[in-house]
Amino acid sequence: MSNWQSDSFWLTCFQKHADRTALIWHDQEFNYAYLATEISNWIEKLDNIEAGAVVGLESDFSPQTIAILFGLIEKNCILASFDMHFKESNKAKYDIAQLDYLIQVNSETQIEIQSFTSEHAKHEFFTTIRERGNPGLLLFTSGSSGKPKGALHDFSKLLEKFKTERKSLRTVNFLLFDHWGGLNTLFHILSNGGTLVVLENRNPDYVCELIFKHKVELLPTSPTFLNMMLISRAYQRFSIESLKIISYGAEPMPEGLLANLNKLFPKIQFQQTYGLIELGVVRSKSGSNGSLWFKIGGEGFSFRVVDGMLEIKADSAKLGYLNAPSPFTEDGWFMTGDKVEVKGEYFRILGRVSELINVGGEKVYPKEVENVIMEVEGIEDVVVYGD
């Protein structure tokens, strides 16, 4: 592994856990020694890609993808991650990212590398990252309310927290490759010598089957999936009793759904998470197993509420958007767009201001109405929106 810097935090970590299982993919186990060797190989294969280059990686989680990802980090490239299942919609993001290279992992044996330009992308934020000599990470908003926005991070600031050793559980990597939630799970597990069970799809039966087969202890997911799991009754066909924690985020949790989950799975701890592509994932603690109130904090994060809106200041905050105005206040606080209630140290997310519906002058959040409708007998799912 001579190509990998001996002072690399990740190399030291992988050597420490060399014989442990790092990944389970397609029912095959891959240990940390294998992963370290593949990363070293990819650093050599990517020799023509220089530090500071903007490199798109279009894939899903797999051993080779993870090795390429770490190789680009070690080479101090600026990485833009794309989900391989959305190739057409990704093309608009290529232009926003000003890619120098695109690596497409179509399968473990079919990996294509394209070169786009003969000179570096010139946005001022790219210049800042290069001058620091650090890797970068470019993440995109969904674009559901317009053109996707590219948020550029100094990757080293996001990765710093993983140098603090924490408990690691056998985990299904449910969240997506092009979201910080999915990458955050990957780095957390691998920095602590844990095992990541990699999904091929997110069908409830398949997910529950893998939880049962591989004795998964942690499922990070969304309320939407948990509702689908209950409706499909997949948990009855494949036992999920090995789970110790289900963490949920990315969208508001309906109160009725959380109550049903607690009733069905009283031994599982339900933990609300909070994260944004502009800031990373914030450490959180739910008030209780059935409560939507939670405490957020941790080193490097500060919080304040202005006119009922949550604002956060974070060491790991992005430099800015490549193609949109700054979402920061003049004194450096990120405006989350989330309306919250506050009770002592605890917050409860009411919804995003952009979702508010004006009904005869009364401001209503869709989730409030959905929570009431979900309590009606015979209702399995509901969506409320303004028209």
C-alpha positions, 0 to 999 in steps of 0.5 A: 500500500505504498501509494497511500500516505502513511500519515493518513487518518483513514489508512491508520484506521483501516490498518487497525481493523484490518481483519474485521468485516468492513462491508457486506455487499451482494452477500459477500464480506470485504474486510478493511485490509481489502478496502485499504488495498483497493484504495491504494490501487485507485490512487495509482490508477487516478494518477493523471487526475490532479489535486484540486480537479472537480471530479464527478463520481456517478454510482451507488455504494459498492466496494469499488465506488468506496475505494474510488471515493477515498482515493479522490479524498486522499488526492485532495480532489473536489468530489461531486457525488451523483446517484447512478439511477438518475443519469438523465437528471444528473446531466444538468448538475454536471454543468453546474459542477463545472466538471473536469472529470466524470467517473461512472461506476456502471458495475464493479468491472465496468468503470468509465473515466471521462475528461471534460476540459483542459483547465480547472473550473474557475469558481471562486469557491473552487479556488479557495479549496485549492489554496487550502490544499484540502479535498472538496465535496459538492452536494446538490439540493433536490431541485424540487422547487426549481433548478438544483443548487450546488453547495460546496464544502471544504471536505476536511471540515466535514470529515474532522468529526470522524476522528473522534472515536464513537460506538459503531453498530452493524448498519444498513446504509439506507440513505443515498450516495449523493446525499450527505446522510448516506456518506455520513453513515459510511464515514461513521461506520468505517472510522469506528471499525464497524460493518456496513451492509450495502443495499441494492434497492430500498424495497421494504421486503428486501431491506427487512430480509437483509436486516434479518439475514445479517443481524443489522443493529442500526437502520438510518432511514426516512418516515416514508420508508417506515410507513411503507414497511408497516403498510407492506407488513414486510416486518412480519415476513422477515424479523427485524428484532436484531435492530437496536436503533432506528434513526429517522430524518430527511422529512417530518415524522407523523405523530401517528406513525411514530406512535404505531412504531413504538407500539409494534417495536417497543424494544427498538430505540427511535432517534430523530436526526437533523441534517442539511446538505449545507451544514452536515449532520448535527448530533441529536438526542430525542426527548423520549422514544415517542417524542418529536421533541429533540435536542441538537448540538455538539462541538462546532455547532451553535443555534438560535431561533429568530422569529420562530425560524431555526438558524445555525452556525457551524464550523462545517458549513459550506462555503456557499452555493455555486449557482444561488445567492448566499443563505447566510445572514450578515453575521454568518448564521445559516437560515434553515427555513425550518419553523420550530417550537422551543421548549427549554433545550428541545426543539420541535420542527413544525415544517418548512416555511416554503410549505405553508398554506394560507387558508383564509389568512390562517397559516397552516403546515401540511404536516399538521393536517396530515397528522389529524387525517392519519388518525382516521380509521382506514387511512394508510397514508396521506399527502396534503398540499396547497392548490 
